[in-house]
């Protein structure tokens, strides 16, 4: 009978494992206050972005809505 295999004789299963990817350093201004304050600030920023997008969408709709009047008037003149 041969001698028993010891733990040091076994191959290490982690030799070929992936390492954690390097992370980019943190940037920006740290937020103050509790988590609920952070959530409220993020909500305000999201609402401001939504309002700006909605304003642009409304402007485009109103701009396009006026073009049918110009087309109708051109047809009437011709």
C-alpha positions as CSV (number, residue, x, y, z in Angstrom):
1,X,0.0,0.0,0.0
2,X,1.3,3.5,-0.9
3,X,1.4,6.4,1.5
4,X,-1.6,8.7,1.8
5,X,-1.7,12.0,-0.1
6,X,-1.4,15.0,2.2
7,X,-3.1,18.3,1.7
8,X,0.1,20.0,0.5
9,X,0.5,17.4,-2.3
10,X,-3.0,18.2,-3.8
11,X,-3.2,20.8,-6.6
12,X,-4.5,24.2,-5.4
13,X,-7.9,24.7,-7.1
14,X,-7.5,28.5,-7.0
15,X,-4.2,28.7,-8.9
16,X,-6.0,29.4,-12.2
17,X,-8.9,31.4,-10.8
18,X,-9.9,34.8,-12.0
19,X,-8.9,37.8,-9.9
20,X,-11.1,40.7,-9.1
21,X,-11.0,43.4,-11.8
22,X,-9.4,46.7,-10.9
23,X,-11.9,49.3,-10.0
24,X,-11.9,53.0,-11.0
25,X,-11.4,55.4,-8.1
26,X,-14.4,57.1,-6.7
27,X,-15.2,60.6,-8.1
28,X,-17.7,63.3,-7.4
29,X,-18.8,65.0,-4.3
30,X,-19.7,62.8,-1.3
31,X,-23.3,63.1,-0.2
32,X,-24.1,64.2,3.3
33,X,-26.9,62.9,5.5
34,X,-28.6,59.6,5.7
35,X,-29.7,57.2,3.0
36,X,-33.2,58.7,2.8
37,X,-31.5,62.1,2.0
38,X,-29.5,60.5,-0.8
39,X,-32.7,58.9,-2.2
40,X,-34.5,62.2,-2.0
41,X,-31.7,64.0,-3.9
42,X,-31.6,61.3,-6.6
43,X,-35.4,61.6,-6.9
44,X,-35.2,65.4,-7.4
45,X,-32.5,65.0,-10.0
46,X,-34.5,62.3,-11.9
47,X,-37.6,64.5,-11.8
48,X,-35.7,67.5,-13.1
49,X,-34.4,65.3,-16.0
50,X,-37.9,64.1,-16.7
51,X,-39.3,67.6,-16.7
52,X,-36.6,68.8,-19.1
53,X,-37.3,65.8,-21.5
54,X,-41.0,66.4,-21.3
55,X,-40.6,70.1,-22.0
56,X,-38.5,69.3,-25.1
57,X,-41.1,66.7,-26.2
58,X,-43.9,69.2,-25.8
59,X,-42.0,71.8,-27.8
60,X,-41.5,69.3,-30.6
61,X,-45.2,68.3,-30.6
62,X,-46.4,71.9,-30.7
63,X,-43.9,72.8,-33.4
64,X,-45.1,69.9,-35.5
65,X,-48.7,70.7,-34.8
66,X,-48.4,74.2,-36.4
67,X,-47.0,72.8,-39.7
68,X,-50.4,71.4,-40.8
69,X,-51.8,75.0,-40.8
70,X,-49.0,76.2,-43.1
71,X,-49.6,73.2,-45.4
72,X,-53.4,73.8,-45.5
73,X,-52.9,77.5,-46.2
74,X,-50.5,76.7,-49.1
75,X,-53.1,74.3,-50.6
76,X,-55.9,77.0,-50.2
77,X,-53.8,79.6,-52.1
78,X,-52.8,77.3,-54.9
